[in-house]
Amino acid sequence: MSELDTTAVGSGIALGAGVGGTAGALAGQGVALGAGFGAGTGIVIGAFIARVAPRIASSDRQRLSLIASGLVIGILLGAIVGAIAAWGVGETTMSGVQVGTISGGVLGVLIATVTALGSHSA
């Protein structure tokens, strides 16, 4: 694993647990459930960001491009995971998509920011 992979995925675990735990508590499903889904989603978002970052390295605005990519990746994956999490606890799928989209977007931006500031190749 490169430094970029370690930074993106490692920050995804910690930040994902925090954002997911907060979303779970606010949605009334519990901190532990939210933190579990958040950490898993953070790993996936971090891995995607680590794969996108080298391709963005030739861009004029590398950090901005990486953060924007993190937002899009986070929104898409957050919506999917939110729908699955809501279905798993018996809530409506649309409420899960809404919470997952917001949480995923925030998580994607946070992971991409940490990755952009923490690695020399981004």
C-alpha distance (Angstrom), angle and dihedral (degrees) to the residues before:
residue distance angle dihedral
M1 . . .
S2 3.75 . .
E3 3.78 126.4 .
L4 3.80 88.7 -103.2
D5 3.82 92.5 55.3
T6 3.78 92.1 46.8
T7 3.79 93.0 49.0
A8 3.81 95.4 46.9
V9 3.79 99.0 42.4
G10 3.81 95.2 37.5
S11 3.78 93.0 51.7
G12 3.80 88.6 44.5
I13 3.79 91.6 60.6
A14 3.79 95.5 50.3
L15 3.79 97.8 37.9
G16 3.81 91.9 41.7
A17 3.79 92.0 54.7
G18 3.80 90.2 49.8
V19 3.79 97.1 46.1
G20 3.81 92.5 40.7
G21 3.78 93.1 47.9
T22 3.78 90.4 50.9
A23 3.81 92.1 47.8
G24 3.80 91.3 47.4
A25 3.78 91.9 51.0
L26 3.80 93.1 47.2
A27 3.81 91.6 46.7
G28 3.80 90.6 51.1
Q29 3.82 96.1 -117.3
G30 3.79 98.9 109.9
V31 3.75 136.0 -95.5
A32 3.82 96.0 -101.1
L33 3.80 95.4 55.3
G34 3.79 91.9 46.0
A35 3.80 92.9 46.4
G36 3.79 91.5 50.9
F37 3.78 94.1 51.0
G38 3.82 90.0 41.0
A39 3.79 94.9 53.0
G40 3.80 91.4 48.8
T41 3.78 91.5 48.1
G42 3.80 90.2 46.7
I43 3.81 90.5 56.4
V44 3.81 91.7 52.4
I45 3.82 94.6 44.0
G46 3.81 90.5 47.0
A47 3.80 91.4 50.4
F48 3.81 91.1 50.5
I49 3.80 91.4 48.4
A50 3.81 90.7 49.1
R51 3.82 89.1 54.2
V52 3.81 94.3 46.8
A53 3.83 96.9 45.6
P54 3.84 98.2 74.4
R55 3.80 90.8 50.4
I56 3.80 90.2 52.6
A57 3.83 92.8 49.3
S58 3.81 91.0 91.9
S59 3.81 91.9 55.2
D60 3.81 121.4 108.4
R61 3.80 92.1 -127.6
Q62 3.78 102.2 36.6
R63 3.78 99.9 168.5
L64 3.78 95.0 44.3
S65 3.81 91.0 48.3
L66 3.79 91.6 49.3
I67 3.81 92.8 49.3
A68 3.82 91.5 47.9
S69 3.80 89.6 49.4
G70 3.80 89.5 49.7
L71 3.80 89.9 53.3
V72 3.81 92.9 52.6
I73 3.81 93.7 43.9
G74 3.81 90.8 47.4
I75 3.79 94.0 49.4
L76 3.80 93.6 49.6
L77 3.80 96.9 44.9
G78 3.81 92.6 39.0
A79 3.79 91.6 55.9
I80 3.80 91.6 51.2
V81 3.80 95.2 46.0
G82 3.81 91.5 43.1
A83 3.80 91.3 54.4
I84 3.80 91.5 48.8
A85 3.81 92.8 46.6
A86 3.81 92.8 49.2
W87 3.79 91.7 47.7
G88 3.81 89.3 49.8
V89 3.80 93.5 57.5
G90 3.79 96.9 39.1
E91 3.81 99.0 -104.3
T92 3.77 125.1 131.7
T93 3.78 114.1 -78.6
M94 3.80 92.9 -131.0
S95 3.80 92.7 57.8
G96 3.79 88.4 52.0
V97 3.80 91.2 49.8
Q98 3.80 90.6 51.4
V99 3.80 95.3 48.8
G100 3.81 91.7 41.0
T101 3.79 93.6 50.0
I102 3.78 93.4 52.0
S103 3.80 94.3 42.4
G104 3.79 93.1 43.9
G105 3.78 92.5 50.1
V106 3.79 91.9 51.1
L107 3.80 91.1 45.2
G108 3.81 93.0 48.7
V109 3.80 92.0 51.4
L110 3.82 92.2 47.3
I111 3.81 94.3 48.8
A112 3.80 92.7 45.0
T113 3.82 91.2 49.0
V114 3.80 92.7 50.4
T115 3.80 89.9 46.2
A116 3.81 94.0 47.4
L117 3.79 93.2 48.3
G118 3.80 95.9 38.5
S119 3.78 102.5 49.2
H120 3.76 130.5 63.2
S121 3.81 96.2 -146.4
A122 3.81 97.6 55.8
